[in-house]
Amino acid sequence: MLKCELHSHSCLSDGIDTVEDMVRCAIEKKLDVIAVTDHDSLEGSLKALEFVERNGLDITVLPGYELSAKEGHFLIYGDERKLEVLDKGTSIREVDRNWLIVMAHPYQFYRSGVIRAKKYVEFVDAVEVFNSRTISGIFTKKAVSLAKNHGKGFVAGSDAHSCRAIGYGVTVVKSKNSVRSIIEAIRRGETEIVARRYPIRYMLEESIKK
């Protein structure tokens, strides 16, 4: 059973803390896996991998990024040697299905979530049914219903933009501790959600710091 942070952003995109600090915080919070999913870039993931390997840290890095697709935002994960960063505006229909594809915060139009989620859910492996920065529970209910009705895996994401936010949206994956095993377990829907909403006052504080 692995406690995974699958959605986080460093200062290399729109977060406020460094990759190194995000990784340290994930370890302090006793997480087993972290994905630094900066927007349309693998730089954060690659820096996290290098930092963990260089220092022999006890955490697994799941390489990934958040794609600003034509239809909305999607989280893309895979082996860093094969994972390719696609251009903004690429259609989700064109994404390599060998990668793990997760629909990020669906229906949340104000955050570039996929509005017509039912139309595009066939192109993903899982749905982010809980996002800790979601303001209204209506979006969470709709995301859960979407995943259930279409047989897709459930994941949560903190959508952390700071160290403090790490661990608010944890996906517990029933898997061995390897990138390949984690990806396949999520595809099979072998996950549980351990999550809580990130306080709005913290979001406001982060906005001020940016």
C-alpha positions as CSV (number, residue, x, y, z in Angstrom):
1,M,0.0,0.0,0.0
2,L,1.7,3.2,-1.2
3,K,0.6,6.7,-0.2
4,C,1.0,8.8,-3.3
5,E,0.9,12.5,-4.0
6,L,0.0,12.5,-7.7
7,H,-0.6,16.2,-8.4
8,S,1.8,19.0,-7.3
9,H,3.4,22.1,-8.8
10,S,6.8,23.6,-8.0
11,C,8.2,27.1,-8.5
12,L,9.2,26.0,-12.0
13,S,5.6,26.5,-13.0
14,D,3.0,28.1,-10.8
15,G,4.0,26.8,-7.4
16,I,5.9,28.8,-4.8
17,D,8.4,26.2,-3.4
18,T,11.4,24.5,-5.0
19,V,11.3,20.9,-6.3
20,E,13.7,19.9,-3.5
21,D,11.6,21.4,-0.8
22,M,8.5,19.7,-2.2
23,V,10.2,16.3,-2.1
24,R,11.5,16.9,1.4
25,C,8.0,17.8,2.6
26,A,6.5,14.7,1.0
27,I,9.1,12.6,3.0
28,E,8.4,14.4,6.2
29,K,4.7,13.7,5.7
30,K,5.5,10.0,5.3
31,L,4.4,9.7,1.7
32,D,5.9,6.9,-0.5
33,V,5.5,8.5,-3.9
34,I,5.5,12.0,-5.3
35,A,4.7,13.3,-8.8
36,V,5.8,16.9,-9.5
37,T,3.3,17.6,-12.3
38,D,4.3,21.1,-13.5
39,H,2.3,22.6,-16.3
40,D,3.5,21.4,-19.8
41,S,7.0,20.6,-18.5
42,L,8.9,17.6,-17.2
43,E,11.6,19.8,-15.7
44,G,10.2,19.4,-12.2
45,S,9.9,15.7,-12.4
46,L,13.5,15.3,-13.8
47,K,14.9,17.5,-11.0
48,A,13.0,15.5,-8.4
49,L,14.4,12.2,-9.8
50,E,17.9,13.6,-9.8
51,F,17.6,15.0,-6.3
52,V,16.2,11.7,-4.9
53,E,18.8,9.6,-6.6
54,R,21.7,11.8,-5.7
55,N,20.8,11.9,-2.0
56,G,19.5,8.3,-1.7
57,L,16.2,9.5,-0.4
58,D,13.5,7.0,0.6
59,I,10.7,8.1,-1.8
60,T,9.7,7.2,-5.3
61,V,9.3,9.8,-8.0
62,L,6.5,9.2,-10.5
63,P,7.4,11.2,-13.6
64,G,4.6,13.3,-15.0
65,Y,3.2,16.7,-16.0
66,E,-0.1,18.5,-16.4
67,L,-1.0,18.9,-20.0
68,S,-2.9,21.9,-21.2
69,A,-4.8,20.0,-23.8
70,K,-7.4,21.4,-26.3
71,E,-10.2,19.9,-24.2
72,G,-8.8,20.9,-20.7
73,H,-6.2,19.8,-18.3
74,F,-5.0,16.2,-18.0
75,L,-2.2,14.6,-15.9
76,I,0.2,12.5,-17.9
77,Y,2.6,9.9,-16.2
78,G,5.1,7.4,-17.5
79,D,8.8,6.3,-17.5
80,E,10.9,9.5,-17.9
81,R,12.9,7.9,-20.7
82,K,9.8,7.5,-22.8
83,L,7.5,10.2,-21.6
84,E,7.1,13.1,-24.1
85,V,5.9,16.6,-23.3
86,L,3.2,17.5,-25.8
87,D,2.5,21.0,-27.0
88,K,-0.2,23.1,-25.4
89,G,-3.5,22.7,-27.3
90,T,-2.8,19.1,-28.3
91,S,-6.0,17.1,-28.4
92,I,-6.3,14.4,-25.8
93,R,-7.2,12.1,-28.7
94,E,-3.6,12.3,-29.8
95,V,-1.9,11.4,-26.5
96,D,-0.1,8.0,-26.5
97,R,-2.3,5.5,-24.6
98,N,0.8,3.7,-23.3
99,W,1.1,6.6,-20.9
100,L,-1.1,6.8,-17.8
101,I,-3.7,9.6,-18.5
102,V,-5.8,11.1,-15.7
103,M,-8.5,13.7,-16.2
104,A,-7.6,16.5,-13.8
105,H,-10.3,18.3,-11.8
106,P,-13.1,17.7,-14.4
107,Y,-16.0,20.2,-14.8
108,Q,-14.1,22.9,-13.0
109,F,-14.3,25.4,-15.9
110,Y,-12.6,28.2,-13.9
111,R,-9.5,26.0,-13.6
112,S,-9.4,24.7,-17.2
113,G,-11.0,21.4,-16.2
114,V,-12.7,19.4,-18.9
115,I,-16.2,20.7,-19.2
116,R,-17.6,18.1,-21.6
117,A,-16.0,15.3,-19.5
118,K,-18.4,12.5,-20.6
119,K,-17.3,13.1,-24.2
120,Y,-13.6,12.6,-23.4
121,V,-13.5,10.2,-20.5
122,E,-12.9,7.3,-22.9
123,F,-9.5,8.6,-23.6
124,V,-8.3,8.4,-20.0
125,D,-7.3,5.7,-17.5
126,A,-8.5,7.4,-14.4
127,V,-10.3,10.4,-13.1
128,E,-9.1,12.8,-10.4
129,V,-12.3,12.4,-8.3
130,F,-11.0,14.6,-5.5
131,N,-8.9,17.7,-5.8
132,S,-8.0,19.4,-2.5
133,R,-8.3,22.9,-4.1
134,T,-11.9,22.3,-5.2
135,I,-14.2,24.9,-3.7
136,S,-17.5,23.2,-4.3
137,G,-18.4,19.6,-3.4
138,I,-20.7,19.5,-6.5
139,F,-17.6,19.1,-8.7
140,T,-16.4,16.2,-6.6
141,K,-19.7,14.4,-6.8
142,K,-19.8,14.8,-10.5
143,A,-16.3,13.5,-10.9
144,V,-17.0,10.4,-8.8
145,S,-20.2,9.7,-10.8
146,L,-18.2,10.1,-14.1
147,A,-15.6,7.6,-13.0
148,K,-18.1,5.1,-11.7
149,N,-20.3,5.3,-14.7
150,H,-17.5,4.8,-17.1
151,G,-15.4,2.2,-15.2
152,K,-12.4,4.5,-14.6
153,G,-10.0,4.4,-11.8
154,F,-10.2,6.9,-8.9
155,V,-7.3,9.1,-7.9
156,A,-7.0,12.2,-5.6
157,G,-4.6,15.0,-5.9
158,S,-3.6,17.8,-3.6
159,D,-2.9,20.0,-6.6
160,A,-0.2,21.3,-4.2
161,H,1.3,24.7,-5.1
162,S,3.4,24.8,-1.9
163,C,5.1,22.4,0.6
164,R,2.3,23.1,3.1
165,A,-0.3,21.7,0.6
166,I,1.5,18.4,0.0
167,G,-0.5,15.4,1.3
168,Y,-4.0,16.9,1.4
169,G,-5.1,14.7,-1.5
170,V,-3.5,11.3,-1.2
171,T,-4.1,8.3,-3.4
172,V,-3.4,5.0,-1.7
173,V,-2.2,2.6,-4.4
174,K,-2.2,-1.2,-3.9
175,S,1.1,-1.8,-5.6
176,K,4.7,-2.6,-5.4
177,N,7.0,0.4,-5.2
178,S,8.0,0.9,-8.8
179,V,6.8,3.3,-11.5
180,R,5.5,0.5,-13.7
181,S,3.6,-1.2,-10.9
182,I,2.0,2.0,-9.7
183,I,0.8,2.9,-13.2
184,E,-0.7,-0.5,-13.8
185,A,-2.4,-0.6,-10.4
186,I,-4.0,2.8,-11.1
187,R,-5.2,1.5,-14.4
188,R,-6.8,-1.5,-12.7
189,G,-8.5,0.8,-10.2
190,E,-6.6,-0.6,-7.2
191,T,-6.7,2.7,-5.3
192,E,-8.3,4.3,-2.3
193,I,-8.7,8.0,-1.5
194,V,-7.5,9.7,1.7
195,A,-8.2,13.4,1.3
196,R,-9.3,16.7,2.8
197,R,-10.0,20.1,1.4
198,Y,-7.1,22.6,1.4
199,P,-8.2,25.7,3.4
200,I,-9.1,28.7,1.3
201,R,-7.1,31.0,3.5
202,Y,-4.0,29.1,2.6
203,M,-4.8,29.4,-1.1
204,L,-5.1,33.2,-0.7
205,E,-1.8,33.4,1.1
206,E,-0.1,31.5,-1.7
207,S,-1.6,33.8,-4.3
208,I,-0.2,36.8,-2.4
209,K,3.3,35.2,-2.3
210,K,3.2,34.6,-6.1
